[in-house]
């Protein structure tokens, strides 16, 4: 779960990290009130999940009410990488002397959290790594022994910080590391960390992503509203049913796979043989009859789907239950789409018998590739072309 | 010889009284796995398909030698179960559970490496040495004994490729599913190292997927150390859109990192045979 900047800053604030004064608003009236309380000049920041907001015109400044209202209107009409701006953060304008970077993310090469700091703040970290690699200072964190304040001081000394700013920044960094562990973060980042003209250290931005698997124990984020995160209604419906579904655009072949790897390989095979998958769907490890039925309903509902490839294994799941789910939906919806099932594993004989009793073409011992070819042949026989149009 | 497990291995199931634990206890017994006990706090004294249930791992150990534990408890209980297994000196721990928090995985991995314990997973179907034994949830009859060692991030692709090989008369030495999460107890290169010295294993199959750096690290390991056996690799997700999590927590291409192209290129540079489709894989192994 990615947090908006203002939500991340609430968490930072509770953790003792200084943040600018400000308020998140949805309306012009609230924006005007927030700006008056904060005092002009203010920064007007669109709240979106994606990066690169500044370059795309998502941050504005206002010295009076007229400029503020103009800025808010402009931001509200903005779409950043397909994301509509709904929430706007009104904040005091900092008098910036210097900008630093500090962040923690997972290093896939070591399977350890990696702490990084740099005196090159304000640009994205990939750019810093490319253009100023010698100014990016790194330290792996031990999950069994989180670092102490003196470790933070040592790391930040390399950036050239000194005196009161060094100590303030080290405290911020120490608290950021605490946030990373306490809130089950995947990424925790402050960019930029600002040193203002009076020498105060302030987190001018926040980037915080919480591990979805840990949300049950991160109470602080459970109240954050997230209804707009998934724009595709079918994707949202699948998620509410506990099914991992990714829409792929204009394809005409629906896909249901047991397991992510098999799903991806099936998708690759459909493309390789000239087909066009409409979706990726991983049924997951608790594929009951009902869940299998739900998955098939969702895929049959996907616009443009004219053939469905169901590729399942009875590992943790059971072929008989999954076949019952498929049979249920075929009975209920009488779909016109071509359906091919490849299925084996626990209770395969029972599963195959159910599918054969309703005349669903079933691949028992063949490969995924053979099953894909069978589906494509059956679709052509039915008069569906590669473009998805019926002859 | 096979790796990690052989016919003598003594196994416990932590979480045996749950629905999945009960189901797979039976399946393991059908495969003649020596399941010496199950663990489920508060259920000590019960039996599940003839397997005695204990309240704690220490309680099992008072009555049995234990070589491996299969963890089938819900995500929130996994860290505690693994710590219990490590404290009781169980040398192989296989975590089947999916959706274990990443921070718990980080702790598990660090603890296991410190204690010299082998953890496989989480989010895995486990390990099988066909014809000998298994610590996992795979249906045994689609696997067969032979000379191909398999390392895979994906459970169902392990089934798919092993069963395809079996139907073509090609058996497997050991199939290790390392799991689909970003932080795992065991990585590709750890298993490559085990297969290196295994006399039963003639060819190694690596089944990777998009995301992470495990395939690239395995390629670097082969370049630096050489490898005495043929390795064939397949990467799933070659056509996956960037920025989308493809079912597994670890299967995501973000900011250009972890792409199929980068993995295929690294593996190719290490002299590994990289196939584009699953049928090509069968040909390459044959």
HADDOCK unambig.tbl for C-alpha pairs under 7 A between the chains (distance, minus, plus):
assign (segid A and resid 108 and name CA) (segid B and resid 212 and name CA) 5.51 0.50 0.50
assign (segid A and resid 108 and name CA) (segid B and resid 213 and name CA) 5.66 0.50 0.50
assign (segid A and resid 109 and name CA) (segid B and resid 213 and name CA) 5.65 0.50 0.50
assign (segid A and resid 111 and name CA) (segid B and resid 183 and name CA) 5.66 0.50 0.50
assign (segid A and resid 112 and name CA) (segid B and resid 106 and name CA) 6.81 0.50 0.50
assign (segid A and resid 143 and name CA) (segid B and resid 106 and name CA) 6.14 0.50 0.50
assign (segid A and resid 143 and name CA) (segid B and resid 107 and name CA) 5.50 0.50 0.50
assign (segid A and resid 144 and name CA) (segid B and resid 107 and name CA) 6.18 0.50 0.50
assign (segid A and resid 184 and name CA) (segid B and resid 103 and name CA) 6.20 0.50 0.50
assign (segid A and resid 211 and name CA) (segid B and resid 101 and name CA) 6.76 0.50 0.50
assign (segid A and resid 211 and name CA) (segid B and resid 102 and name CA) 6.86 0.50 0.50
assign (segid A and resid 213 and name CA) (segid B and resid 99 and name CA) 5.23 0.50 0.50
assign (segid A and resid 213 and name CA) (segid B and resid 100 and name CA) 6.20 0.50 0.50
assign (segid A and resid 213 and name CA) (segid B and resid 101 and name CA) 4.97 0.50 0.50
assign (segid A and resid 214 and name CA) (segid B and resid 101 and name CA) 5.06 0.50 0.50
assign (segid A and resid 244 and name CA) (segid B and resid 247 and name CA) 5.62 0.50 0.50
assign (segid A and resid 258 and name CA) (segid B and resid 156 and name CA) 6.77 0.50 0.50
assign (segid A and resid 259 and name CA) (segid B and resid 155 and name CA) 6.82 0.50 0.50
assign (segid A and resid 259 and name CA) (segid B and resid 156 and name CA) 5.50 0.50 0.50
assign (segid A and resid 260 and name CA) (segid B and resid 154 and name CA) 6.90 0.50 0.50
assign (segid A and resid 260 and name CA) (segid B and resid 246 and name CA) 6.30 0.50 0.50
assign (segid A and resid 260 and name CA) (segid B and resid 247 and name CA) 4.77 0.50 0.50
assign (segid A and resid 260 and name CA) (segid B and resid 248 and name CA) 5.75 0.50 0.50
assign (segid A and resid 261 and name CA) (segid B and resid 154 and name CA) 4.92 0.50 0.50
assign (segid A and resid 261 and name CA) (segid B and resid 156 and name CA) 6.61 0.50 0.50
assign (segid A and resid 261 and name CA) (segid B and resid 157 and name CA) 5.78 0.50 0.50
assign (segid A and resid 261 and name CA) (segid B and resid 209 and name CA) 6.95 0.50 0.50
assign (segid A and resid 261 and name CA) (segid B and resid 236 and name CA) 6.12 0.50 0.50
assign (segid A and resid 262 and name CA) (segid B and resid 156 and name CA) 5.67 0.50 0.50
assign (segid A and resid 262 and name CA) (segid B and resid 157 and name CA) 5.14 0.50 0.50
assign (segid A and resid 264 and name CA) (segid B and resid 236 and name CA) 5.47 0.50 0.50
assign (segid A and resid 264 and name CA) (segid B and resid 237 and name CA) 4.66 0.50 0.50
assign (segid A and resid 265 and name CA) (segid B and resid 236 and name CA) 4.91 0.50 0.50
assign (segid A and resid 265 and name CA) (segid B and resid 237 and name CA) 6.12 0.50 0.50
assign (segid A and resid 268 and name CA) (segid B and resid 237 and name CA) 6.41 0.50 0.50
assign (segid A and resid 268 and name CA) (segid B and resid 238 and name CA) 6.16 0.50 0.50
assign (segid A and resid 268 and name CA) (segid B and resid 239 and name CA) 5.62 0.50 0.50
assign (segid A and resid 269 and name CA) (segid B and resid 277 and name CA) 6.97 0.50 0.50
assign (segid A and resid 282 and name CA) (segid B and resid 247 and name CA) 5.62 0.50 0.50
assign (segid A and resid 313 and name CA) (segid B and resid 156 and name CA) 6.40 0.50 0.50
assign (segid A and resid 315 and name CA) (segid B and resid 137 and name CA) 5.91 0.50 0.50
assign (segid A and resid 315 and name CA) (segid B and resid 138 and name CA) 5.06 0.50 0.50
assign (segid A and resid 315 and name CA) (segid B and resid 139 and name CA) 6.06 0.50 0.50
assign (segid A and resid 316 and name CA) (segid B and resid 137 and name CA) 6.00 0.50 0.50
assign (segid A and resid 345 and name CA) (segid B and resid 139 and name CA) 5.67 0.50 0.50
assign (segid A and resid 346 and name CA) (segid B and resid 139 and name CA) 5.87 0.50 0.50
assign (segid A and resid 367 and name CA) (segid B and resid 164 and name CA) 6.35 0.50 0.50
assign (segid A and resid 369 and name CA) (segid B and resid 279 and name CA) 6.74 0.50 0.50
